[in-house]
Amino acid sequence: MAFKITEECLNCGVCLDDCPSGAIVEGDDRYTINCDECTECGACAETCPAEAIIED
């Protein structure tokens, strides 16, 4: 199950550096996760200070 970034995203970029597959990209108002590239490791969810990354 892939992860997604919710509206609670602070747009801080912490998750971007922690994603080993490069599945996270910067959007207009928050970061997004490309589900085709997500390896479901959960590294992004573990480091998100806003707890804005959840399993989809």
Buried (B, 14 or more C-beta within 10 A) or exposed (E): EBBBBEEEBEEEEEBBEBBEBEBBEEEEEBBBBEEEEBEEBEBBBEEBEBEBBEEE
